[in-house]
Every structure is written in C-alpha cells, then in structure tokens.
Amino acid sequence: MRIFLTGFMGAGKTTVGRELAARLGWPFLDLDEEVERRAGMSVRELFERHGEAEFRRREREVLAEAFERDPLVVAVGGGTLVDPAMLEVARSRGAVVFLHPPFETLVRRIGPLGKAERPLFRDETAALALYRERLASYRRADRTVEIGPGETPAEIAARIRLELRLPEVACSS
C-alpha cells in the first residue's frame, strides 16, 4: 500500500505525511526533499538554473522509484499529479489523498519567507490563478480531506488513517 498526499503549496503534505507515516509505522518520502538532496540544490535553485521542465523530469524519476516501495507515504509536489498520466499511475499504485485547506490558509502558512523560496508562489494573484487551474486535477484524487481552521496535522493524519481504514501502530510508552 502506498499513500500519495497531493495538494497546493502549503497544504501540509510534508507535515501531515510525516505524522501519518509515524502513525502507520511506514517510511515517509517527501518528493521535493528527495529531488533537492539528489540535485544538491533547492527547488528554487533548480527552477532558476534549469527551469521547471528539468525539475519535473527529476521529480518523475524519484516518483517512479517510489512506486516500487511498499508500504510508503509520499508527499508529492503541488504540481506532480496535475499530469493526468502521473495521477493515473499513482492511483493504480496506491491511494491519492488531496489535502484541501482554503486558499487563505495556504497564503498564511507560506508567509513572506516561503514566497521567496517557492518559485510558483511569488505573486499571490498568479498563485491563486495556478491554484484554481490545478483544483480540477486535485479533485480527481481518491479522497479529498477538507482542512478546517486550526485543525492539527495529527488530527488530519488520524482522519486519513480512519478513512483509508488502516491500523495504527501501537506506541510503546
């Protein structure tokens, strides 16, 4: 079983993914972090030096390897599963879960420092247009988790686990 968390920048894919993986006792993979590790540079630097197409190529390469790991919780990039072919492959290899907080929450979470690090979120108006453009793709996920104000990553991870009917690993204390 694999769980692919998708959603826009700032949706909480990495934070919720780590929490969910811990609850399940599964490994966790953040696609952006792995691309950065292999490239030896940040996503922002990759975009600036080599362009979005090269970033997406590297992203697909890491995701293809993730398709072979089982079990696994994967936080995919905000644009990874917008490609219909990639979405269908992910859906055939596991459960795709769309994390969906309101756009205002995304803006607040990203903040001014995050905007500087995220090449596709530097301008809020352009980011909103991109968000709206991607929504139809995100909604093709197997599950949508609407995220309310103040909901914690632990609560969101618990909801996902329950919706997918997966057992929680017993914690020894």
Stockholm file with secondary structure:
# STOCKHOLM 1.0

chainA/1-173         MRIFLTGFMGAGKTTVGRELAARLGWPFLDLDEEVERRAGMSVRELFERHGEAEFRRREREVLAEAFERDPLVVAVGGGTLVDPAMLEVARSRGAVVFLHPPFETLVRRIGPLGKAERPLFRDETAALALYRERLASYRRADRTVEIGPGETPAEIAARIRLELRLPEVACSS
#=GR chainA/1-173 SS CEEEEECSTTSCHHHHHHHHHHHHTCCEEEHHHHHHHHHTSCHHHHHHHHHHHHHHHHHHHHHHHHTTCSSEEEECCTTGGGSHHHHHHHHHHSEEEEEECCHHHHHHHHHHHHHHHCGGGSSHHHHHHHHHHHHHHHTTSSEEEECCTTCCHHHHHHHHHHHTTCCCCCCCC
#=GC SS_cons         CEEEEECSTTSCHHHHHHHHHHHHTCCEEEHHHHHHHHHTSCHHHHHHHHHHHHHHHHHHHHHHHHTTCSSEEEECCTTGGGSHHHHHHHHHHSEEEEEECCHHHHHHHHHHHHHHHCGGGSSHHHHHHHHHHHHHHHTTSSEEEECCTTCCHHHHHHHHHHHTTCCCCCCCC
//
